Amino acid sequence: MQLDVSLLLKLEELSRLQLADEDRKEMISTLSNMLNMVEKLNELPTSEVEPLVYLHNNENIWREDSPEISAFNPLALREAPESKDNFFVVPRVLPSNP
């Protein structure tokens, strides 16, 4: 893939960036080098390689889910700016239903 100024300008627009003219030259060089490195991967013989589904063979370690009573910490509410009936009071974020 050939990277030129017009393509870089399109990338700038898509990424909401504005590069200086001297930075564009360096960016074209850097991105071209990156694309060349990625294109080298096409030279590797991969016809005998199976696609990966997972990167490792680890499995989840499951445990029984058991309900527990959590201890309420009144210190947390004491430090809160506002509380009511053992709950934190926060400003409304969503409008009320009409």
Buried (B, 14 or more C-beta within 10 A) or exposed (E): EEBEEEEBEEBBEEEEEEBEEEEBEEBBEEBBEEEEEEEEEEEEEEEEEEEEEEEEEEEEEEEEEEEEEEEEEEEEBEEEEEBEEEEEEEEEEEEEEE
